Amino acid sequence: MPPGFKTYSERWFLKYLFSNHGLCFGVDLRDRSYLLLVSARGVRWQRRPVGDKVVENLDYELPRIEAALDAEARAAP
């Protein structure tokens, strides 16, 4: 893939992001959301708050998303 490549979709309840850093899938249901992140750092599967916008807020950049999720996990009690 060319450097900086990414393609994504925010349509319907299934969201996806493919980039040269990995891939990310999101599933938004009425009462829960899930995030699957696959990259060179490994695989992460998380339940997220309904309507979570972490991927969108971080401009669909997987390294930034991973860093934010790591920071969130460190801050959790």
GIWO-V736485 format. One line per field, one symbol per residue. burial: # if it has 9 or more other C-alpha atoms within 8 Angstrom, else .. A space follows every 50 residues. Layout:
burial=???
This chain:
burial=.......#....################...########........#.# ....#..#.#.#..#............
